[in-house]
Amino acid sequence: MKIQSSLTVAATPEFFPLPQVGQDPHFGLGRSSYYDLERRGLLRLVRVRKPGNLRGRVLVPYAETAALIRRFGKKTA
């Protein structure tokens, strides 16, 4: 039996934070694009904050975003 000493697996996150400035590193979309997709009902953003806090984090679901981009790609082809 042979055991691999190192694995090279490209890990994709379940969620990633909404970019503060510029574009996200996964899909190249900006903050306003994500808010627009959510407003149009095409994407669900996840908001995380502690009880009593006014501010928190906005997270983008990776798999849902990838599926949306694939759907858009099929419509234009």
JOMOCOR-V354440 format. One record per backbone hydrogen bond with DSSP energy under -1.0 kcal/mol. CO is the residue of the C=O (numbers start at 1). NH is the residue of the N-H. Records with the same first field share a line. If there is no record, write none. Layout:
CO=NH / NH
//
This chain:
9=11
14=62
16=60
24=28
29=24
30=34
31=35
32=36
33=37
34=38
35=39
36=40
37=42
38=41
46=59
48=57
50=53
57=48
58=18
59=46
60=16
61=65
62=66
63=67
64=68
65=69
66=70
67=71
68=72
69=73
70=74
71=75
72=76
//
